[in-house]
């Protein structure tokens, strides 16, 4: 299932590993972000549920194998490899930061330990789902912070990079603290609260604004949200106030929302509708939300769409999936990169969180009772070791984790990890000298 959602080179390497007799070698890969985008003091881990679902269901169907065999780059692959793919299942281990965990550049957010081919093939899918959702969640947590306790609703599916991206953006935004999403599929799949009533076209479809408001109120009752800026915003507020209860409130989607929200608040209060809420939407991002809040505008909720679902100011993360070590017949060989700006350290790692700092160390280290190991066991031997918490519990965990996070926060390497890197470098240099 979904086995072909991958880059070709994952399969050419898999075929090469098979031919080289490396199917029993166990590899450890680490997924991390090289650089945190500007204006992001930290990132939020998201996408683990989809990553695990992919690994649990990963298999090659007969029609997929037939397609691969016809593909020009793979026509020379021996028949035995296709037989191997027919029985392919992920049987490895996964360790990961729980969804909602704040993390920093260089810290592994997910670790895969499995037979080499099983660890290699998932690279593309794992990078895509973890990086995208973490990117959106990291944007969302900033918007939520700027809203200062006011509700933020994710509105971005229509501007997302695909319909499925819209679904997952709604999920990631909710984990990071948004109150809900306009995406009904996200609500259905993940139990996320859904919001939304009517657009400008609703108002325009009736002979008058009042008629459209009356019809909406008759339909939705206490869930009614009037969009009051189709024609004249102040008159729209008066029409909403004249209709009275039941209603949830009104929405502003354009214009000077600070000034207009104040006028709308006066009109609603004068009509005895002090509990009616005001929502603002329309090309919002965290900076605009901060400005509205700082201005003291009487806004109760924000609908944030394009900028959130696409993380417009940082639409990608420099996420990578790198081999850290490989076990060949019980003999462990550490792997790393020395290339400028893309250096990696050898060995399987763990991330330890202290009150005032993070430390990346060897996976076997135990720094003491004052730290928390962030990479938790998720899958062992291809099976889940514990039920994943779901979006709502991950949202609660995220809120608590962010509140506890002291910033600024240095990220350091442990002495043991640095010593391991030095030993590996000396061994490599010695091997290079002998081979020259």
N, C-alpha and C positions, 0 to 999 in steps of 0.2 A: 504494500500500500504506500503510495507516494514515493516509491523508490526512485523514480526518475526526476524528482524535484532535486536535482543535484547538478554540479558541474561535471562535464565530461572527464576532466582529469582525475576526479575521485575514482571513476570506474577504470580508467586506463592504469592508474596506480594499483587498484585492487587486482586487476588482471596480472600486472607485473609482479606484485607480491605473491600471487598464487603460483605463477611460473617459477619464481625464485624459491619456492618452498618455505614461505614465511607465514603460513596460515596459523601456526601455533605460537608465534611470537606475540607476547602481550605488550601492548603499548599504552602509555599514559599521555593523553592530550589535555591541554588546558586552554579554556576560552577566556580571554580577557580583553580589555580595551586599552590600547596604547596611550591614548590621549583623551582627556575629558574636554569637551567643547568649551569655548569661552562662555561666560555667564552661567556655568554650571559648577557650583562648589563641590558637587558629588553627583553620582548617578544612582538610579533605583533599579534593582534587579527585577526583571519581569520576563515572562515567556516560558518559564520552566514547565508549566503544565502542558503546553503544546509540545515542548521538546520531549517530554517523557511519553506522551501519547504517540508521538512519531516513532520513538524507539521501540515501544511495545508492539506496534503494528507493522514495523518495517519488514517487508518481504517483496520479492520479485515475482510478479505474476507471469504466466506463460507468454501472454501477448507482449509484455514488456521485454522479456528476454528475446522474443522473436524480432522485435524492433531493434534491439541492440545488436543482434547478430547481423542484421542487414546494414547497419551503419558503417560507413566507409572506415572510420578510425578503428573499429573493433573487428573487422572481418578476419583478421589473422589470429584472433584469440582462439586457443584450443577448446575443443568440445568439453573437456573436463571442467573448465571454468564455469561454463553455463550450467553444468550439473551442480556445481558448488552454489551458484546463485539460487538455484531452485530450492535448496534447503536452507538458504540464508535466514538467520534470525539473530537478533542482538542478544548476546549472552553475557554482556559485560556489566561493569559497575559504574554508577554515576554518583558523584558527590557535587553538591551545589549549594549556593547561598539561597535561603528561602526567598520566595518572591516578596518584594517590599523592602529588602535589605539595602541600605545605602552602601555604595562601594566606590572605589577610587581607581585611577589609572594604574595598570600593572597588576591588580589583584585578580587572581582567577575567580570567576563567578560560577564556573561550571568545569568539572573535571570528568573525563571519560577514561576508564581503564578497561581494556577489552582486547581480545585478539586483534592483531594489527588491522586486518581488512575491516572488521566490524567497527573499529574505532575511526577508520579513515572515511568510509563512505558517508557517515552522517554529517560530516563537517559543514557542508553548504547549508543544509536545513537548520542545523543548530545555530550557526552564525546568524542566519536570516531571522529566525523567530526570537532569539534572545536579544540581538542588537536592536531590532525594530521596536519591540515592546519596551525594552529598557530606555530607548531614546524617547519614546512618547511619555513613559512614566516619569522620566527625569524632567521633561518639560512641564508635565502636569503638576508635579509637586511644587514647582516654582509659582505657577498660577494660583494654586490653592493657598500657598503661603501669602501671596500678595492680596488675596481676597480677604484675609484677616477674619476668618470665621464665617464669611458669607458663602453660600453654596455656589459651587462651580459645576456646570453641566457640560459634558462633552457633546459638541454639536457637529463634528467634522466629517462624517461619512461621505457626504456629497462632494467633498474636496479631497478625500483621501486618495492614495495612489492606486487603489483598487477597492472593490466592494469588501473583500476579505480583510484588507488592511484597515478598513473602517471598523469592522467588527473587533479586530484585535486592538485597535487604538482605543475603542471604547472600554475594553477590558483593562488595558494598561493604565488608562487615565483614572479609572475607578480604583484600582489598587493603590495608586499614588494619592488618593484623597478626594477625587471628584465625587459629587453626590450621586451622579448617575450619568446616563447617556441618552441621546435621542435614537440610538440604533436599537431597533427592536430585536434583531437577531442576537445582539450581544446580551440583551436582557434575557432572552429565551435560553441561550446556551449557558450563561454564567450566573444567572440570578441577580443581575444588576438592575437597580431601579431605572425605569425609563420615563422620559419627560418629553413634552411637546404637545401642542394643540393645533394651531392653524397658521398658515402663511398669508402673505399679502394677497395671493390669488383667491383665498377664501373671501376676504373683504371685497375684492373687485368683482367676485362672481354674483354679488347681491346688488340690488338697485340702490342701496344706501348703506353706509357704514353701520348705522343703528340696526338695520335688518340683519346684517351679518352677525353682529354682536348678540342679538336676541336669539338667533338660531343656534349659535355656539353655546350660549348659556343654557338653552333648553336641552341641548345634547349632553353637555359635560358637567353641569351643575357646579359643585364646589371645586372641580378641577379646571374650571374655565380660566384661561389666560388670554386676555384681549391684546392683540397686536395693534397698537394705537397710532403708529406713525405712517400709515399708508397714505393719508392725505394731509391732515393738519394734526400734529401731535397733541396740542392742547385741547382742541375740539374732540379728538379721540378720547382723551382722558375724561372730558366732561360727559361724553356719551356713556363710557364705562361706569362712571360714578352715578349717573342717572338711573342706570339699570339696577344698581345695588347688588345685593346678595341673591343667590350664591355665586361666589367667584374665588379663585386663588389670587389673581392679581392681574397686572398688565406687563407688557413687554415693549421696550424701546429698542429699535434696531438701527437707528440712524440719528444724525444730527448731534447737537451739543447735549450729550446724555447727562452731563452734570447739571446744567441749567434746566433741562427738560424734566429730569427726574424730580428736581425740587418743586417745579410747578405741578407736576402730576401728583406728588405727595400732598401738596396743599389741597388740591381738588378732591382727592380721595378722602383725606381727613375731614374736610368740610362736609362731606356727604356721610360721615359716620363710618367710614371704611378704613379705620386706622390699622386694622389687621390685614388689609389687602397688601400684597407684596408687589415690589417692582423688580422686574428682571431686565437686564441690559444685555444685548448681543450686538454683533456686527463688527467683524474684523478685529476682535480683541486678542491681546496677548498679555503676558504678565506685566509689561511696562504700563500698558494702558489701564489694566486693572488696578495697579498700584496708584496711578494718577487719580483715578476715580475715587478710590478709597481715601487717599490723602486729602482730596478736595472735600471730603465729608458728604458726598452725595448720598441720598437716602436710598441706596440700592441694596436689595436683599439677596440677589442671585445674579450670576453671570453665566451666559451661554457662550462658550468659547469653541470655535470650530476649526477653520483652516489652519491657523497657527499651531493648534494643539495636535490635531490628527496627523499633521505632516512634520511637526517640530520644525517650523519654517526657518528659524534662525540657525538650526544645526540639524539638517535633515538626514544625517548619517553619523554612525559611530565607527571609529577606527578599531572595530572588533577583529580579533584574530584567533586562530585555533592552532596551537603549536605543540609539537611533540616534545615532551619533557624527559621521557626515559622509555627504554624498551628492554624487556626481559626475554633473553634468548636461552632457552633450556636451563632456566634457573640462574643465569648469569645476567646481572643488571648492567645495562650500558646507558649512561646519562647522555642526553643530547641538548644542544644549545645553539644559539646563533651569535656571531661576533660582528655582523654587518652593522655599519653606523646607523643609528637611530632605530634599529630593529633588533637590538640585542635582547636575547632571552637567557635566563639562568637555568641551569640543569636541575633535574630531579622533580619528583612530584611534590607539590607544595600544599600548605595550609595557610589560611589567613586568620590571624589572631587579632581580636579587637580589645584594646585596653580603654580605660576611661578617657585618656588624652591622646591616643595614637593608635595606628594600625601597624601590624608587623607581618610581613610575608616570610614564612619560614619553611623548613622541611616538614613533610606531612607527619613525620613521627615525633616532632617536638612536643613538649608539654611545658609551656612557659610559666604555668602556675595558676592559682585560683582566681587571680585578678584579671584574667582574660577569657574571652569567648572564642572558640573555634567556629568560624563562620561557614565553612564548607561542611554540610551535613550529608550523611548517607541517604540516598534517594532510591537507588536501584542496586541490588547485589545479585550477581548471577543472572541478569536479565529480568529480574522480578522486582516489583515495588516492595520496599521494606516498610513503608508506612503510607497511609492514604494522604494524598496532597490536600492542602487545606481549602482550596477554592478561593475565588476572588474576594469574598466578603471577609474571611478570616485573614487573608493576606493584606487586605486594606487596613484592618485593625493593627496588624503587626507592623506595617509600614509606618503608621502614625506614631506608634510607640517608639520605633527605632529612630525615626527622625527627631523626635523630641529629645531622646537620650544622646543624640550625636553632638559632641562638643567640637566646634570649629574655631579656628583652623585646625586641621588634623594632619600631622606628618605621617607618611607611610615609609616604613623602614624595612630593610632586610635583616633577618636574624644573623647572628655570627655564624651559626652552623651552616646556613645556606650560603653565605659568602665563602666560608671555608670549603664547602663542597664545590663551589664554582671554581675556586682557585686550584683545587686538586684536579678537577676535570680539565682545566686549561693547561696545567703542567703536563698531564698525561697526553693530551692532544698534541702539544708542541713536541713532546718526545717522540710520539708516533710519526709525526711529520718529518722529523729529522731522520729517523730510521728509514723512511720510505724514499727519501731524496737521494 
